[in-house]
Amino acid sequence: MSTLVLEMRAGELMVVNGASLRFRSRTRVELVAKARFLFGKQVMAPEAANTPARRIYFALQCAYVGPEEDREAAMADAHRLVAEFQEATTSSMARQLLERALAMAEQDEWYQALRLVRHVMRHEATVLGLDVQTGLPMPMVGVAAAAAAATAMRPHAE
């Protein structure tokens, strides 16, 4: 049996099989059984789902690490939100990434699915002039720098 060892910092959050854990001190965690988990910056709070792409991420996150009985509804939400986003966007890149993300989620490849949606979140933030980390409006002075940074982070073909 393979195990996964994670280094967690004090105050860091981890969600394992729907349960939230906050670490009070720096520690090493060893996962010895198959588990659905996210940690650190991968975990999005409900109030942070404040843009269309961020709502897609949150729906997929809930489908992945939420309670078993909520997974089907969360995936249905993700499909609906992706369809709405794809209809509203002019970005073919965003459309393709979201299609791939849904396909990855359906194949139980959750990290890949969430990673692809994070690319769409960065693209959305750049287009809308939002802070990439929070999805909130940022000062106009920083918009040009954010656009340059987002361009440098474009996903490559896999």
N, C-alpha and C positions, 0 to 999 in steps of 0.2 A: 504494500500500500504506500502510495506517495503522500507526502505531507507538504504543506506550504507554511513557511515561517515569515511573519510580517513584523516589522519594527514599527511600533506605534508611539507617537509622541503624546505628552501630557495634553489633555484637552481635546485630542483628536476623536472623531466620531467614526464608528463602524456599525454597519447594519448587517446582521447575520440572520438569514431566514426570517426576516421581518422584525427582529428585535434590535432596538438601538442600544449600542454600548458606547459610553464615553469613558476614555481612559484618564484616570486621575494622575498617573505618573507614566514616565517613559517605560515601555515594556515590550517584550517580544511575545507574540501570539503564534501558536502553532495550530493550524487547522489540520486535523487528522482524518476527517470524514468529509464527504462531498457536502458542500454548503453553498448557498446563494449569498454572496456578500459584496458589499461596496465599502470603501473607507475613504477618509480624508475629503479631498475636494471633489471626489466622484459623487458624494452624497449631496443631493439638492433638497433643501427644505421646501415645503409647499409654497410658502410666500415668495420664494425665489423664482417660481415658474410664472414669470411676468411678461413673457413674450411668446409668440407662437412656437418658435423652435424650442424654447425652454419648457413649454407645456408638453411638447412631444417627448423631450428627455425625461421629464417627471413621470409621464404615463408609462414609458418603458421601464424606468427605475421601479415604479410600483409593481409592474408586471413581473419584474425580475426578483426583487427582494421582498415584496409585500407578502401578506398572508396568501396561502394557496387558494382560498376561496375568492379572493379578489383578482386573481391573475387574468381570468377570461375577460372581465369587465375592463381592466386596465389595458389589455391588448386591443380590445374594441375601441377604447378611447384613443389609443395611439394610432390605429388605422384611420379613424375619423379625423383626427388632428392632422395627420400627414396628408390626407386627401384635401383638407381645407388649405393647408400650406401650399401644396402643389398647385392648386387652382389659383391662389393669390400671387405666387411668385413668378418673376420673369427669369429666374436663374435656373438654367438647365442643370448646372452642377448640383444645386441644392436638391432639385427633384431626384436626380440620380442617386445622390448620397442617401436620401430618405428611403428610396425604394430598396437600396442595398441594406440599410439599417433594419427595415422591417423583415427582409428576407433572412438576415442574420439572426434576428430575435426568434423567428419561427424555427430556425435550425438550432436553437439553444446556444447561440454564440453571442451571449449578452455583452461581453466586454467590447467586442467588435461593433456591435449595434450601437452601444452608447458612445463609443469613440467617434463613429461616423456622425452621430447627431451633434456631438460637441463641435465638429468641424462646421456644421450648418449653423450652430449657435454663434460661432465666431464670425461667420460670413454675415449673418443677420445683424449682429451688433455693428459691424463695419458699415453695412448699407444704411442702417437706421441711426448711426452716430451714437451708439450706446456703449457703455463700459462692458467689456467682454466678460469680466468676472461677475458683475451684478445684473446686467441687463437694464441698468438705469441710465438715463441721459447723462452724458459727460460734457464738460465745458468744451466749447467749440475749438479752443486752442489745442486740445489733445486729439481732435478728430483726425487730422492729417497724420499724426504719429501712429494712431491706432490703425488707420487704413494701411499704412506701410507695414506695420507689424502683422496684420492679418494677411496681407499679400504674401509675406514671407512664410506664413504657416499654412498655405494652401495644401490640401492633401495631394499626395501623388497617386498615380494609378497603381493598383495592386493586382 
